[in-house]
Amino acid sequence: MISKEAIKRLLLENQLFVSRPDELNDDSLIMMDSLCLIWFLDMLEHRNHIHLQLEDGDYERFDSIHAIYRLIQEKGVMIKRHTNTM
């Protein structure tokens, strides 16, 4: 699936959080606005080929790397990459 370190890299990419990598650990409280969450879910799908089928209450669970990791473990669905063969 995906590692906690890979989740951390995605969160720190494009400066979603004003934080140094060494300041963000697995249990650090994070807050994502809706735009950040959409970007994160899009990158999760495009880079890691993981689609999350979320319900309303799941959006509140994006509050730490550990919580995101657990959510992916519970609800993540690996999607197949499309390859062009000619």
C-alpha positions as CSV (number, residue, x, y, z in Angstrom):
1,M,0.0,0.0,0.0
2,I,1.8,3.2,1.2
3,S,4.2,3.9,4.1
4,K,3.8,6.6,6.7
5,E,6.9,8.2,5.3
6,A,5.3,8.5,1.9
7,I,2.2,10.1,3.4
8,K,4.5,12.6,5.2
9,R,6.2,13.4,1.9
10,L,2.9,14.1,0.2
11,L,1.8,16.3,3.1
12,L,5.0,18.3,3.0
13,E,5.0,18.6,-0.8
14,N,3.9,22.0,-2.2
15,Q,4.1,23.4,1.3
16,L,0.7,22.2,2.4
17,F,2.0,22.8,5.9
18,V,4.4,25.4,7.2
19,S,6.6,22.9,8.9
20,R,10.0,21.4,8.6
21,P,10.0,17.7,7.9
22,D,11.7,17.0,11.3
23,E,8.8,18.8,13.0
24,L,6.1,16.5,11.6
25,N,5.9,13.1,13.2
26,D,3.3,10.4,12.9
27,D,1.1,11.8,15.7
28,S,1.5,15.5,15.0
29,L,-1.9,17.2,14.8
30,I,-2.5,18.4,11.2
31,M,-5.4,20.4,9.8
32,M,-6.3,20.3,6.1
33,D,-8.7,22.6,4.5
34,S,-10.9,21.2,1.7
35,L,-8.5,22.3,-1.1
36,C,-5.5,20.6,0.6
37,L,-7.6,17.4,1.2
38,I,-8.7,17.3,-2.5
39,W,-5.1,17.8,-3.6
40,F,-3.9,15.0,-1.2
41,L,-6.5,12.6,-2.4
42,D,-5.7,13.3,-6.0
43,M,-2.0,12.7,-5.4
44,L,-2.7,9.6,-3.5
45,E,-4.6,8.2,-6.4
46,H,-2.3,9.4,-9.2
47,R,1.0,8.6,-7.6
48,N,0.3,5.7,-5.4
49,H,-2.7,4.2,-7.3
50,I,-4.8,4.2,-4.1
51,H,-8.5,5.3,-4.2
52,L,-10.3,6.0,-0.9
53,Q,-14.0,5.3,-0.7
54,L,-14.8,7.8,2.0
55,E,-18.0,8.4,4.0
56,D,-18.9,11.7,5.7
57,G,-17.3,10.9,9.0
58,D,-14.0,9.8,7.4
59,Y,-13.0,13.4,6.5
60,E,-12.4,14.2,10.1
61,R,-9.9,11.4,10.4
62,F,-7.3,13.3,8.3
63,D,-5.7,14.7,11.5
64,S,-2.3,13.0,11.7
65,I,-0.1,10.8,9.6
66,H,-0.9,7.8,11.7
67,A,-4.7,8.4,11.3
68,I,-4.4,8.8,7.6
69,Y,-2.3,5.6,7.4
70,R,-5.0,3.7,9.3
71,L,-7.7,5.1,7.1
72,I,-5.9,4.0,4.0
73,Q,-5.4,0.6,5.5
74,E,-9.1,0.3,6.2
75,K,-10.6,1.9,3.1
76,G,-7.9,2.1,0.5
77,V,-8.5,0.3,-2.8
78,M,-5.6,-0.2,-5.2
79,I,-6.4,0.8,-8.7
80,K,-4.8,-0.7,-11.8
81,R,-2.5,1.5,-13.9
82,H,-3.5,1.8,-17.5
83,T,-0.7,1.0,-19.9
84,N,-0.8,1.5,-23.6
85,T,0.3,-1.5,-25.6
86,M,0.5,-1.1,-29.3
